[in-house]
Amino acid sequence: MAHPTADNTEEELQAQVLVWNHIFQFISSMSLKSAVELGIPDVLHRNEGRPISLSRLASLISIPPNRTDYLRRLMRMLVFTGCFANVSKEGEEEEYVLTPVSRLLVKDKDTGVSPFLFFQMDPDMQSPWQSLGKWFHSDEPTPFAMAHGVEIFEMGRRSESLNRMINQAMACDSRLRAKALVEQHRDAFVGVKSLIDVGGGTGSLAATIAVAFPSIKCAVLDLPHVVADVPKSGVVEFVGGDMFEHVPPADTVLLKMILHDWSDENCVKILKQCKKAIPPREKGGR
């Protein structure tokens, strides 16, 4: 019988560290969700860049005194992961400021992404991961369908709260990307006369493009229940429909965070409809 060597023992210990790291990774995302629920990014943002002490932070978010030490532990975790910064001197009470990460989680900012965080951390979105192992042995098309009995888009049609959560999550992602798109890639829109954002949700991306380039006629295609209650500003036209059946004509088709949701076979179907929507290049098609 072989005896373990010092090298083998060290290797196993390092391997255990990696396994433990995988096991407890959920703590990071759940801690971040808790911080946003408590309003910590908003409180720090309202202080206009000045540090806030731990005790003051606890008071501002209405944490009872017997929870302050637990708040310290939460903040220590989030400082370690770069979500906040502790700028206090050694031996003094902790003082916190925002970092570029937590600035994205301020709720009243146009570039805030907290709706996306809440969407991904919602139990309805987390439960499919609990079914992943069983799904490999099942006939269900996706882990989501296995967990809920229907696919996410059908569930969104049935559930007003989930539909709203999806729309808010996609909108905040679009606002952030759209800002970079129209500021850093203006040349991509040269010569574009019309654009259809396929699966464009509530139109955040299309609206940003329309405002930045008023000469471009922008439209959004999405499922009828998605666009039904979208406020109509006149900047973007909303079309309720099914991208598998028809894409309205435009010389440019935009797909953002769409194809990753579908199988290769369904992606081909979507792209064929997009191709039909675009006129030949000699007639302005992109």
N, C-alpha and C positions, 0 to 999 in steps of 0.2 A: 504493500500500500504506500503510495507516494505521499510524502508530507508537504504541506504548503510551504513555499519559500517566502522570504520577505518581499521579493518582487511580485509574486502572485497575490499576496495579501494586499499590497499597495494598489495593484491593478484592480482588485475586487472593490476596495474602498472607493477608488476613483469612479468605478462603474456605478457603485451605489449612489454616489453623489449625483451622477447624471440621471439615474432613475428617479431619485427623490426630486430632482429639479423638474423633471417631466410631470411627476405626480402633483406637485404643488404649484404649477404654473397658473392654475385657475385663480390663485390668491391675488395675483397681480391685477388681472382684469376686474375681478370682483371688488378689490380695494378701490380701484379707480372709479367704478360705478358708484360705490358708497360715497366717495368724496364728492362726486357731482350731485348725487341725491342730497347730500348735506349742504350743498351750495358753496363749498369751499373755493372753487375757482372764481365764482362771482364776488365773494367777499374780498378776496385778495385783489381782484380787478378794480373794485370800487375804491380801494385804498391808493390807487394811482401810482403803483410801483413802490410805495413805501412798505417795508416789512411789517408783518403783524406777528406779535408774540403768540405762543401757544395758548396762554391763559386768555388773551384777548380774543383769539380765534374761537376758542370754546364758548366764550360769552356771546360772540356775534352769531354763532350758529345754534345757540340755545342748548348747548351740551351741559348737563348737570355736572357739578364738581366731581362726583365720584366716577365720571366717565373720562375725565381729562387725560388720565394716564393712558387710557386705551386710544384716545385720539392721538396722543404722542406716538404710540406704536403704529397706528395707521399712517401717520405722516412720515414716520421713519421709513416705512416700506415704500411710500410713494416718492420720497426724496431719493432713495436708493435706485429706483427705476427711472429717475429723471423727470418725473411728472411735476414736482415742486423742488424748490431749492431752500435749504436751511442756511441763512446768512449770518447766524449768530456766532459770536466768538466762543472759544472753548470755555466751558464752565458757566456760561450764561444761559438764560432761558432761550429755548429755541425761537427763532424768528423766521417766518416763511415769506417767500415771494413766488410769483408765477415763473414758469419757464416757457419756452416756445410750445411745449407739449400741452401744458394746462391752459395756455392762452387760447388754444383751439377748443377748449371745453367751457368757455364763458358763454352763457346761454343767450345773451342779448347781442352777440356779435354776428355779423353777416357770415363770417367764416367759421362759426361754431359748429362742431360736429357731435355734440352731445346726443342729438336724436339718433345718430347712427350707433353710438355706444349703447343706448338703451334698447334699441332694436336688436342688436346682436346678443345682448345679455338677457333678453327676455326669455322666460321659461319656455315659451312656444318655440323659440329658435334654438334653445339649448337642448331640449329633449331629443331631437333627432340624433344628436351625438351619442346619447345613451343607447340608441338602437343600432348603432353602426355595426357592431359585431354580429348581431342577429340578422341584419339586413343582407349580409353576404350569403346567407343560407335561405333567403326568402325570394319570393317572386315579385315583391314590391318594386316599383321603378326607382324609388329614392328612399333614403332614410326618413325624410320628412313625411312622405306618404305613409311609411310604416308606423311612424309615431302618431300621426294625426288622422290617418284614413283618407286624406285628400292631399293634393299638392298645394304648395304655398299660395299660388295665385288664386286657386279656387277657394282656399280658406280665407284669403283676403277679400274675395267677393262676398263671402258669407258673413265675415266679421268686420263690422265698421271700425272697431278699435285697432285690429291688426292692419286693415287697409290704411288707416290714418298713420299708424306707426311706420309702415313701409314707405308711404309717400313722404313723410317728414325726413326719414333717414336718407332716401334717395335725393331729396331736395337739398339737404345740407351738403351732401357729397358733391352734388352738381355745382352748387354755388362756389365751393372752394376750387374745383377744377376749372370752372368757367372763367374765373378771374385770371388764372394763369393762362388759359387758352387765348383769351382775347387780348391780353397784354403782351404775351411772349410769342404768339404764333399768328400775328395779323396777316402775314403773307398767305396763309392757308385759305383765307377767305377772299382773296383777290379774284374777281370775275364771277363770284357766286351770286346768283340772282334769287334762288329759292332753296330752302333747306327743310327737310323733314326729320325730326328727331323721333326715331322709332323706339317705342317703349320709354318715352321721355317723361312719364309721370306728370307732375304738376307744372312742368315747363320751366324750371329754374334755369337750366342750361340754355334752352332755346331763347328765353327772355333776355338773358345776358348778351347773347349773340345779337339779337334783334336790336337791342339798345346801342350796342357798340357799332353795329353796321346797319343803319336804318334802311339802306337800300336793299337788304336781303329780306325776302318774304319768308318768315319762319313759321313752321307748324309743328304740332306734336301729335303723334299717333299713340294711343294707349287704349286699354280696355275701357268699355263704357263706364263701368263703376268707378274707375280711377279718375276720369276726366269730368264726371258728372257734376261734381260740386266745386270744381276749380274756379276761383274768381276770374272772370273774363275781363282782362285789361285792354284788349284790342291790340296789344303788341304782338301776341302770338295767337294763331288759330289752333283750336283743339279739335281733334277728330277721334271719335270713339270707334274702335274697330279691332280687328284681329290681324296681326302682322303675318300670320300663317296663310291668310286668305287674300289680303290686299294691302299694299302700301301706296298711299297717295303720291302722285307724280311730283318730283322735284329734281333739280339738277344736282343736288347733293343730299346724300342720305347719311345720317349720323346714328351710330349705335354705341351707346355707353353702358357698360355693365349689363349687357344683354346676352351675348352668345355663351358666356360661361354658365348660364343657367340651363343650357339645353344640350342634348346629345348631338353628336356629329350629324346624324341624319336630320334632326330638326334644325340645326344650324344651316344646313344646305337649303332646306325649305325656306327659311327666313331670308337667306341671301338671294335666293332666286326671286323672291317677291321684291326685294330691294333693287335687284338688277332690272326688273320690269319697270320699276318706278323712275329709273334714270334714263333720260333720252340719250341718243348717240352723242359722242363727243362733238361732232360737227354741228350739233344743235344745242350745245351748251352743257351737256352732261359731264359730270366729274368722274 
